């Protein structure tokens, strides 16, 4: 009994600080929802406030928060993979490659060039390219539902580009993990080869054996199914990480492998856990950043937002036009794709503590995501009034005439 009482002396402060953090994060989330915005920037701000040099510095238990953050990334990527069936992946790979290639070139290049112009090593510059390249699947998926755009003709175009971006990440993340180790070329090439082979093998299994795996995991008991899924996710994530592949990529491939009849049930069981641990990840990222490093990078972040917002907008216009979508649908797709979020933070977090860590990368990525994750949803929600106002400013003979493909009622 004395041992337990002594242990409680140490456990009580831990519970109190954890409870305080969760309550403040909840308040930040409520504030975001009140204004119809993504909560991700607000979670980052909470982390900044409570960082070691923040406005309200507090020493949270770093080991617990770090582990929770890592689990959050794994579950985030698993749920993302769960959104795609093997059939959808095969269809996207057949038809979406040209638009995906344009997306990669237009949106990764500005980040890489910015990094090099800032005098960074080329590896952190590649990481910044990843930050500017990938759109936020989480925020975009939620906005599509909230705005009732799921039935629009441009929505498959948006989703296909998101799928291709996620598949690119399956190669990009292992590549960056190898480069950040700072090993010699031979060791790096061998590690990268192992990583690529691992991704190809796991992806092949996911596309060909997904139904069998789903049948094996299926159970009428929610408890047994939850334990089985979590066990498989962590096992595969750990195995892929051991083979120099990001644990998050392993979890993403597990999500792709699962199919009916357990997909909907898995969503129901895993989503609350994903939300909890993913939130911890965003707060933890904010905790690692010194607030005083944000103001010096704001001008650069704004310039990067404007440039990559424009290039991503061009990507959306090109992809939607190529699919035969009308003018209004093209602009809806383009505005939706400009939003970056969770994956950009994941990429920026890769360099923390590595041999090639660039101290400016994390603050710049945080400022970039804070700006674009706040402005992006606002642009999406007001894109139709903006279009109407811009069209009315044109002389009548230059105004585009509506067609059947320009407006499709949403479901």
N, C-alpha and C positions, 0 to 999 in steps of 0.2 A: 504493500500500500504506500509506504514511504517513497518507493521508487517511482510509482505512478504519480504521486504528488510532486515529486521533484521534476519529472518529465513534463508535467503540466506547466511548470514555471517557464519552460522553454517553448512549449507548443503554443501557449496562449498568445504571445505577441505575433507569432506566425499567422495564426488564425485571424487576428485582428487586422494585420496589415493586408492579408489576402482579401478579407471581407471589405475593407476600405477601398481597395483597388477595384474590386468587382462592382461595388456600388457606384463609384465615380464613373466607371466605364458605362454602366447602365444609364446613368444620367446623361452622359455624352450621347449615347445611342438614341435616347428619347428626344434629345434636342435635334439630332439629325433628322429623325423621322418626322418631327413637327414641321420642318421646312422642306420635306420631301427630298432630302439629300442622302448620299451614301454615308454610312457611319464610319467608314474606314479612316478618312482624314481626322475625324473627331477622336478616334481611338489613338491615332498617332499623337495628337495634341495632348491627350491625357498622359501618355508616356513621356512627352517632353516636359510637362509640368512637374512630373515626379522624378525626373532624372537627377543625377548627382549634383548638377549645377542648374537645375530648373528653378522655377518660381517657388515651388513647394517641395524641396528635396527630401527624399525619403528612401531609406535603404530597404528595398524589398528583397526577399530571399531569391537571389539570382539563380541558384541551381534549379529550384522548382519552376520558376518562370521560364528559364531557358528550356527545360525539358518539355514544359507545356507548350511553348512556342513551336518546338520541333514537331511535336505530335499534331499541332494545329496545321502546319504546312502539309504534313502527310495526309491528314483527313481532308483538307481543302482540295488537294490534288486528286484524291480518291473520288470525292463527290463530283469533281469536274469530269473525270473519266467515266463516271457512271452515267453522265448525260448522253454519251454517245454509244450507239450500238455498232457492232462490227459491220453491218450492212451500210450504215451511214458513213463509216470511215472509208469503206471501199468506194462508195459513190463519190465522196469528196476527193479522194485521191485520183479518181478518173477525170473529174470535171473541174476541180477547183485549183489545180496546180498553177495555171497562168496568173490568176489573180493573187494567189499566195506568193508567187515569186515577186510580183510587183510590190506587194505589201512588205516583203522582207527587204527589198532594195531601198524603197522609198523611206522606210521608217527606222531601219537599223543604221543606215549610213549617217544620218545627221548626228546621232548620239556618238558614234565612233569618231566622227570629224570634230565634234565639240570637245571630246576628251583629249584628242591629240593637240588641238589648238590651245587647250589649257595646260599643255606640257606634261600630260600624264603618260605613264607607260602604256603600251598598246593593249595589255591585258585588261586593266581597269577601263580603258576606252571601249573595249569590246563589251564589257559589262554594262557601261552606260548605253551602248547601242541596244543591248537587250532590254534595258529599262524603257527606252523610247519606242521599241518595236512592238511589244506585245500589249494588246488591249485587255481590259479587265473583264474576263468572262463572268465573274460573280456579279459585278455591278450591272453589266449589260443584260444578263439573264433576268435579273430582278426588274430592271427598267422595262424590258419588253413585256413582262407580265403586268406591271403596274400601269403602263400606258395602253394596254390592250392591243399591242402590236404583234402578238404571236401569230395572228392569222394573216398578216400583211405579206404581200408577194416578195418584199425585200428581206424578210426575216430569214429564209433559208440561206440567202447570200451572206448575211451577217454571221450566221452560225457556222457556215462552211469555212469562212476565214478564221473564225475562232478555233475550229478544229485543227486547221493547218498550223496555226500558230502554236497550239499545244503540242502537236507532233514535232514541230521544229524544236520546241523546248526539250523534248525527249532526247535530242542529240546535243543541243546547245548546253544544257546544264552539265552533263558529264564532261563535255569538252572544256568548259570553264573550270570545273572542279580539278581536272588534270593540269590545266595551265596555271592555276593558282598555287599548286603544290610547289612550283618552281623547280621541278626536276629536270634532268638533262633530256635531250631530244629523244634518245633511244628509249629511256624509261617512260617518258611521256607518250611516245608513239605506241608503246606496248600497252600502257594503261588505257589510252584512248581506244585502241583496237579492241581491247577487252570490253570496254564500256559499250562500244557500238554493237559488238556481237551480242552482248547481254541484252541490249534494248531490242535488237532484231529478233532474237530467240523468244524473249518474253512477249513481244508484240505478235509474233507468229502464233504462239500458243494462245494468246488472248483472242485472236481473230478466228482460229480454227477449233479450239477446244473450250470456248467460252460457255457453250450450252451444257457440256458435261460438267464443268466446274460448278456452274450454277445449280444443276440438279443435285450434285454431291453436297453442296452447302445448304440447300433448302431444308427448312424445318418448320413444323407447325408452331413450335415454341419460339417466341420472340427472344427469350433469354439465350437459348442455344444458338439461334441464328446470329445474334449480336456478338456472342463470344467467338463463334466460328469466323465471322467476317473480320473482327478486330485481330484475331490470331493470324489469319492469312495476310492481312494488310501489313502488320508489323513484321511478320516473318519475311515476306517478299521485300519490304522496304529495307530491312536489315541486310538481307542477302545481296540486293543490288548495290547498297552502299559499300558493302565489303568488296564488291567487284568494281569499285571506283565509279559507280553510277549513283546519281542523287537518289536518296531514299524516297523523295517526293515523286520522282519519275516512276519508280517501282510501284508506288501506291496508285499513280495515275493509270498505269497499265492494268493493274488489278481491277480498277473501276471499269475500264473498257471491256475486260473479259467477262464481267457479270452481265447477265441478260435476264429476261423474263424466265420464270415467274417471280423472282426475288427482288427485282430492281425497285419496284415501288415500296415494298416492305423494308428494304435496305435504306431507302431515302428516309422513311419515317423513323427508323431506329438510329441512324448515324447522324442525321442533320443537326439535332441539338448538341451532340458532342462536338461536331465540326464547328458550329457557331461559337461554342465556348472556347475551344482551344485555338481557333483561328483568331479570335479576338485577343487572346493572350499573346499571340505572335505579334500582332500589330502594336500592342502596348509595349511589348518587350523591345521591339525595334525602336520605338520612340524613346524608351529608357536609355538606350545605348548612345543616343545623340545628345551632344551638348547644345542647348538652345542658342548659345552665343555664336555657334557656327552657321546658323540658318541665315541671318541677315546678310552676311557677305556673299552668299550664293543666290540671293533672290533675283537679282538682275539676270544672271545666267539662266536661272530656272524659268523666268518669264520668257526670255528669248527662246529657250528650248521648247516651252509650251506652245508658243506662237508658231514656230517653225514646224514642229512635229504634229501640231494640231492641223496645220495646212496639208502636210504630206499624207496624214492618215485620212483627211477629208477627201483628198484626191484619190486615194486607194478605194474608199467606199463608192465614190462616183464611178470609177472605172469598173469595179466588180459588179455593181448593180446594173450599169449600162450594158455591160457584156452579157448579163443574164436577161436583157430585154425589159428591164424595169423602167417605168416612166420617170419623169423629172422629179416629182415630189418624193417618190420612193427612193430615188438615188440620194437625195439630200437627207432623208430620214436615216438611211443606212450609213451615210458618211458621218453624220453628227453622232450616231450611236458608237461608231468605231473609234472616235477620238478619245474615249475614256480609258485611262490607264488606272491601275489600282494594285490589287494584291500581288500579282506576279512580278510587277516592277519592284516591289519591296522585297520579295523573295530573292530576286536576282541581286539587288544591292546588298542584301545581307550575306551573300556568299563570300564577299571579300573581307568581311570583318574578322580581324585576327589572323589573316593569312599573311604569307611572306610578301605578297604584292599589294597589301592593303593601301588604298589611296584615301587619306583622311577626309578629302573633300567629297568623295563619292556618296557616302551615306547621307550627309546633309543635303546635297544637291538632289538626290533621289527623293528624299523626304519632302523637300520643298516642291519639287516637280509634281509628285503625286498629290500633295495637299492642294496645289492650285488646280490641277487638271481634273481631279476627282470631285472638286467642288464646282468648277465651271462647266465641266462636261455634261452632267445631268441637267443643269439649268439650260444649256444650249439645246439639248434634246427636247426638253419640255416646251421650249418656245420656238422651235425650228419652224413650225407652220406659220405663226404670226410674222416671224422674220422673213420667210419666203414671200408671204403675201405683201408685206410692206415693200420689199425690194422689187417685186414684180410691178407694183403700182407706180414705182418711181420711173419705170421704163416707158418710153413712148409706146403707144398702143400697138404699132406695127411690129415691135420687137418682143412683145409679151408672148411667152409660150402658150399655145392652146392646149387645154386639158384633153387627155386621151383616156381610153378605157384602162390603159396600163398604169396611168399615173396615180390613180386613187383606187384602192381596193379596200372595201369595208373590213375592219378587223373583227376577229371573233371575241 
